[in-house]
Amino acid sequence: MPAAPPSPIPAGLGQLAGCDPACPDELPDLLARLARLPDPRRRRGRRHPLPYVLAVAACAVLAGAKSLTAIAEWAADASDRLLFCCGAALRDPDRPCRAPSEATVRRVLQRIDGDAFDAAIGGWLTARAAASRAAGQDGHPPIRPVRAAVAVDGKSLRGAIRSDGRCVHLISALRDDGIVLAQREVDAKATRSSHSGHCWTRWT
């Protein structure tokens, strides 16, 4: 009997695919944004804080993980220092940090508010890119404001089928450097284009 294919990562984490891995000093801002999300789990039985589970998943995808199984494997191999930077709770100073299991990661990502999660990840990526650009400037402000192009891209997620048989369709707003500014799920495919050249939609 063939093995079941690994579960793909959800749309919110898909924004991180292909981005550079996060540095430890970038994680506090990510944790702060994830801490604003409502926890969909019951209070009883929670072993890991919600921001910690989500931050571990995000860092794993930034490191190249492409499935929930790969996320759990990355977390199991991560150092205590890295897990602590992701928000691991230290209940016993003499005991190493515990990585969330694949089952925990799966349950959290399946129950989290998808739109709120998308917005948190997109906001962090936007702030991260802005900080990177600012660090690369020579300290002189631009002579005049620079107009940024924003592309609107739609796609259908392969292998993501809802219980009623419908495919999952996403529409994303991206900057010219590929950073996802926002992402939302839509009910059906739609295409539109703008004559300005700064905005377009493409379904793939």
C-alpha positions in Angstrom: 0.0 0.0 0.0 1.6 3.3 -1.0 2.3 5.8 1.7 0.0 8.8 2.1 1.5 12.0 0.6 2.7 14.6 3.1 0.2 17.3 4.0 1.0 20.6 2.2 1.5 23.7 4.3 -1.5 26.1 4.6 -1.8 29.3 2.6 -0.6 31.6 5.4 2.7 29.9 5.6 3.0 29.7 1.8 3.9 33.4 1.8 7.2 32.5 3.4 8.3 30.0 0.8 11.5 31.2 -0.9 12.2 33.9 1.6 15.5 34.1 3.5 15.6 32.3 6.9 14.8 34.5 9.9 17.5 35.9 12.2 17.0 35.6 16.0 16.6 39.4 16.3 13.7 39.3 13.8 11.7 36.8 15.8 10.4 39.1 18.6 8.4 41.2 16.1 7.0 38.0 14.5 6.0 36.6 18.0 4.3 39.9 18.9 2.2 39.8 15.7 1.3 36.1 16.2 0.4 36.8 19.9 -2.5 38.9 18.7 -4.2 36.0 17.1 -7.0 34.2 19.0 -6.1 30.7 20.2 -8.6 28.3 18.7 -7.7 25.5 21.2 -9.5 24.8 24.4 -7.6 26.2 27.4 -7.3 22.8 29.0 -4.5 20.6 27.7 -2.5 23.3 26.0 1.2 22.3 26.1 2.7 25.0 23.9 1.7 28.7 23.6 0.0 29.5 20.3 2.7 32.1 19.1 5.4 29.5 19.7 3.7 26.8 17.6 3.1 29.3 14.7 6.6 30.8 14.9 8.2 27.3 14.8 6.1 26.5 11.7 7.0 29.9 10.1 10.8 29.4 10.7 10.6 25.9 9.4 9.0 27.1 6.1 11.6 29.8 5.9 14.2 27.1 6.2 12.7 25.2 3.3 10.0 22.9 4.9 7.2 22.2 2.4 4.8 20.0 4.4 3.5 19.6 7.9 5.8 16.5 8.3 8.8 18.5 7.3 7.9 21.3 9.8 7.7 18.8 12.6 11.0 17.2 11.6 12.7 20.7 11.4 11.3 21.5 14.9 12.6 18.2 16.3 16.1 19.0 15.0 16.1 22.6 16.1 18.4 23.7 18.9 17.1 24.7 22.4 18.3 28.2 21.7 16.4 28.5 18.5 13.2 27.1 20.1 13.6 29.5 23.0 13.9 32.4 20.5 10.6 31.1 18.9 8.9 31.4 22.2 9.3 28.0 23.9 8.1 28.0 27.5 10.8 27.0 30.0 9.0 25.2 32.8 12.1 23.5 34.1 15.5 25.2 33.7 17.2 21.8 33.7 15.0 20.4 30.9 15.5 21.2 27.2 12.8 23.0 25.3 10.1 20.8 23.8 9.4 21.1 20.1 5.7 20.8 19.1 4.7 17.5 17.6 3.3 17.1 14.1 -0.1 16.5 15.5 0.0 19.7 17.5 1.2 21.7 14.5 -1.5 20.2 12.3 -4.3 20.9 14.8 -3.2 24.5 15.3 -2.8 25.3 11.6 -6.2 23.6 10.7 -8.1 25.6 13.4 -6.4 29.0 13.2 -8.2 32.0 11.6 -6.7 31.8 8.1 -7.3 35.5 7.2 -5.9 36.7 10.5 -2.9 34.4 10.1 -2.3 35.6 6.6 -2.4 39.3 7.7 0.0 38.6 10.6 2.6 36.9 8.3 2.1 39.5 5.5 2.6 42.4 8.0 5.7 40.8 9.3 7.2 40.3 5.9 6.4 43.8 4.9 8.0 45.3 8.0 11.0 43.0 7.5 11.5 44.1 3.9 11.2 47.8 4.9 13.8 47.3 7.6 16.1 45.6 5.1 15.7 48.4 2.6 16.3 51.0 5.3 19.5 49.2 6.4 20.8 49.3 2.9 20.3 53.1 2.4 23.1 55.6 2.7 21.2 57.6 5.2 19.8 60.2 2.8 16.1 60.4 2.2 14.8 60.1 -1.4 14.4 63.3 -3.3 10.8 62.4 -4.1 8.5 59.6 -3.1 8.9 56.4 -5.0 5.8 54.7 -6.4 5.7 51.0 -5.8 4.0 48.5 -8.1 1.6 46.0 -6.6 0.6 42.9 -8.5 -2.6 41.0 -7.7 -2.0 37.3 -8.3 -4.6 34.5 -8.1 -4.0 30.8 -7.9 -5.7 27.5 -7.1 -3.9 25.3 -4.5 -3.2 21.9 -5.8 -4.2 19.1 -3.5 -6.1 21.4 -1.2 -9.8 20.2 -1.4 -12.5 21.1 1.0 -14.9 18.5 2.5 -17.6 19.6 -0.1 -15.2 18.9 -3.0 -14.4 22.6 -3.8 -10.9 23.6 -4.6 -9.2 26.3 -2.5 -8.6 29.6 -4.5 -6.3 32.4 -3.2 -5.8 35.9 -4.3 -2.6 37.7 -3.2 -1.2 41.3 -3.4 2.6 41.3 -4.0 5.2 44.0 -4.2 7.6 44.2 -7.1 10.2 42.3 -5.0 7.9 39.4 -4.4 6.9 40.2 -0.8 3.2 39.2 -0.2 1.4 42.3 1.3 -1.9 40.5 1.8 -3.6 37.2 0.9 -7.2 36.1 1.0 -9.2 33.0 0.0 -11.9 33.6 -2.6 -14.9 31.5 -3.6 -14.2 31.2 -7.3 -11.7 32.1 -9.9 -11.8 35.6 -11.3 -9.5 37.5 -13.5 -9.1 41.2 -14.1 -6.4 43.5 -15.3 -5.5 47.2 -15.0 -4.5 49.4 -17.9 -2.1 51.3 -15.6 0.4 48.4 -15.7 0.8 48.5 -11.9 -1.9 45.9 -11.0 -2.9 42.7 -12.7 -4.3 39.3 -11.8 -3.0 36.0 -13.1 -4.4 32.5 -12.3 -2.0 29.6 -12.3 
